[in-house]
Each structure stands twice: as C-alpha cells, then as structure tokens.
Amino acid sequence: MIRKILLDIDILYEIWIQKFKKVFEKKLEFCKELYNLDIEYWRHEKSIKSGNTHVFIRLRKPVRPEIYHEILYCLGEDHRRLMWSYKRYLCKGKILDFFYRYRFELKKKT
C-alpha cells in the first residue's frame, strides 16, 4: 500500500507555476473525487538537478499499487517513466516467486 506520491513533471518549475499549476490543482481535485483520496498535504518544488517540477503528495489512507499508477497517469507523470514503474510492479511478484521456488527446489534436492 502506498501513501506517498512523487511526480516528476518535465516542465521547468517557473513555467509550471505560471501556466500549469492551476491545471494541476484541477487534476488533483478530479483524482481526489475519482479515487476517493484523503490528501494530508501536497507541495511542489524545483528540482535542483534539472530545474523541472517535483510534486509531493501525502495521503492519509494508503492506496493499492494499481491505483497508484492510475493516479500518476491522471496527474501527468511522464508516460515512459510511468510505464517502466508499472512494469517493475508487475514483474516484482513474479521475480520474487521465481527466486523463492528456485531456493525451495535447491533445498529439496540437498
């Protein structure tokens, strides 16, 4: 379950503040209603490395990983980054299961 959401928005911070912050706030309200999110707080800051925008959201009630990825998409996370994150989520269980079974089979043989 996930309570912290980090968005890495590939728009320079100053431009995001001037042009897109109000749009983001509307998207956040939409997601809040759609997923029944209980937001404790959210904040934004300028990335030190790239100068782009980082948005941090803290939820009072955690959400499932599947919903987490939908929220990221809804709020404008970079699609390529989002797809890699989702693929990691889908594979993690299978990889852990594979290693667990492999380890179990090794113990069985010895």
C-alpha positions in Angstrom: 0.0 0.0 0.0 1.3 3.4 -0.9 0.9 6.7 1.0 3.5 8.9 -0.7 3.2 10.0 -4.3 6.1 11.7 -6.2 5.5 13.3 -9.6 8.5 14.3 -11.7 6.9 16.7 -14.2 9.2 17.5 -17.1 8.3 21.2 -17.2 10.6 24.0 -15.9 9.4 25.0 -12.5 8.9 28.7 -13.3 6.7 27.8 -16.4 4.8 25.2 -14.4 4.0 27.8 -11.7 2.9 30.4 -14.3 1.0 28.2 -16.7 0.1 24.8 -15.3 -0.2 24.9 -11.5 -3.9 25.8 -11.7 -4.5 23.0 -14.2 -2.7 20.6 -11.9 -4.9 21.6 -9.0 -8.0 20.8 -11.0 -6.5 17.4 -12.0 -5.7 16.8 -8.3 -9.3 17.6 -7.4 -10.6 15.3 -10.1 -8.4 12.4 -8.9 -9.4 13.1 -5.3 -13.0 12.6 -6.2 -12.5 9.7 -8.7 -10.3 7.6 -6.3 -11.7 8.9 -3.0 -8.3 10.2 -1.9 -7.8 11.6 1.5 -4.9 14.0 0.9 -3.0 15.0 4.1 -0.9 17.6 2.1 0.8 18.3 -1.2 3.6 20.6 -2.1 5.8 21.4 -5.2 9.4 22.3 -5.6 12.0 23.0 -8.2 14.3 20.1 -9.0 17.9 21.0 -8.1 19.3 18.9 -10.8 17.1 19.7 -13.8 15.1 22.8 -12.8 11.9 20.9 -13.6 9.0 20.4 -11.2 8.6 17.9 -8.4 5.2 17.4 -6.7 4.9 15.5 -3.5 1.5 14.2 -2.2 1.0 12.6 1.2 -2.2 10.5 1.6 -3.8 9.8 5.0 -5.2 6.5 3.7 -2.9 4.4 1.5 -3.9 3.2 -2.0 -3.2 -0.1 -3.8 -0.3 -0.1 -6.3 -2.6 -0.5 -9.2 -4.5 2.7 -8.2 -1.2 4.4 -7.5 -0.2 4.1 -11.2 -3.6 5.3 -12.4 -3.2 8.4 -10.2 0.2 9.1 -11.6 -1.2 8.9 -15.1 -4.1 11.1 -14.2 -1.8 13.7 -12.7 0.6 13.9 -15.6 3.6 11.7 -14.8 5.9 11.2 -17.7 4.4 8.3 -19.7 7.6 6.4 -20.3 8.7 6.7 -16.7 5.2 5.6 -15.6 5.3 2.5 -17.9 8.7 1.4 -16.5 7.4 1.8 -13.0 4.3 -0.2 -13.8 6.3 -3.0 -15.5 8.6 -3.2 -12.4 5.4 -3.5 -10.2 4.1 -6.3 -12.5 7.3 -8.3 -12.5 8.3 -7.9 -8.9 6.0 -10.6 -7.6 7.0 -13.0 -10.4 10.7 -12.4 -9.8 10.3 -13.0 -6.1 8.2 -16.0 -6.7 10.8 -17.4 -9.1 13.7 -17.0 -6.6 11.6 -18.4 -3.8 10.7 -21.5 -5.8 14.3 -21.9 -7.0 15.6 -21.7 -3.5 13.0 -24.1 -2.3 13.9 -26.6 -5.1 17.6 -26.3 -4.2 16.9 -27.1 -0.5 14.7 -30.0 -1.5 17.5 -31.6 -3.6 20.2 -31.4 -0.9 
